[in-house]
Amino acid sequence: MRIRLMSSSNYSLFQLHVLDSSMLVKDPAAEIQKVEMFLGIRSIITDSNFHFDEQKGFYCKRPFYSQNIVCLGKGKGKPHPLLPKEVKQLLYEFYREHNEKLFKVIGKRFDWLPQ
């Protein structure tokens, strides 16, 4: 499999916004506010649009039209299965070159080292 990154002459970084999914899980309002700012739209999302569900261990949304909290279904939000260390290392090695190219293009690094 080959991943081809478009050269910066085809797209401007001003046209691209990359979300950090781990931060979206930890602080959804702040990450969505960054998207609002990137799009140049009025910021309407605040912390009050989310509720942390202690039992599920993640944030649920509180829609504008209701005070009811809406969470993902029972099958969602479960812990991810643990991968063997060897598999993580293989995946890291396989994607390292592609990820480094991406980090260079977007001017931002993400923590993706095998742990």
N, C-alpha and C positions, 0 to 999 in steps of 0.2 A: 504494500500500500504506500503510495506517495502522496504527501500533502504539499500542495503548492500554495505558497503565500503570495498574494498579489503584491507587486512592488508598490512603494509609496507613491509612485507617479500615477498609479491608477486610482488610488483612494487616498484621501487626506485623513489624518488621524482625527481631524475635527468632525469627520463623518462616522466615527466608530467609538462606541462606548462599551467597555468590557466590564461586566459585573463579576465581582468576587462572590461566588455562591456561598462560601463559608461565612462571609460577612452578611449576606442576605439572610442567612439562617439566624445569626447572632443578633443582628440589629436591622430588621427589615425596613423600618421607617427611614433610617438614615440612608440606606442603599437606594430606596425608591426616590428619596429626595435628590440624590445625585443624578438619577435618571431624569427627573423633572427639570433639574438645572441644565443638564446636557441638552434636552429637547427645547429648552427656552420657554417652558410653560409655567404658568402660575403654580406655585407649590401649595398643594392641598393635603398631602399625606403627612400625618404626625404620629407620634407614639400612640395617641388615642385610637388609631385605626387598627391596633393590634393588641392582643392579650396573650400573655405567656401561659400556656397550659402546663402546669406542674406535672400532671399525670402523664401527658403525652411527651413532654420534654421539648416542645417547640411552640412557636408563635402561631396563633390563629388570627383570622381577620375579623374586624368589626366593621361591617359595611356602613356607608354613610346613611343609608335609608333605614337602618335599624340598629337598635342597641344589642341585638342578639349576636352572639359570637359564632362564627362559622369556622369549623375545623375540618381538616382532611378526614377522610373515612377511617374506619378502624384498621384497615390494612396498610395505612400510610403512617409514616413517622416512626417506623421500627428501626432499631439499630442495624447498621450495615454489617453483613457477615465479615469476619476477619479473614484476610487473605494470608496465606503462608508467606513468610519473609522472602523466600526464593521467587515467588510469583511477583511480588512487589518489585523486587530488584530487576527481574526480566522486563516488566512493564516500564520501569524507570529508564532502563537502558534503551529500550526500543523507541520511546518517545522523547528521549533527551534532546536530540538534535532538532526535532520539530518544535518542541517547547522553547528551546533557546532562540530559535528564529522568531517565534511568536513574541517572546518577551522583548526581543530587540525591536520588532516592528511597533509594538504598542507602548514601548518605553516604560514597562511595568513588569515586575516579577511577582510570581505567586509561589507560595511554599508548596512544593510538590515532591519533595524528597521522600524516599521510602522510609517508614518509621517502624 
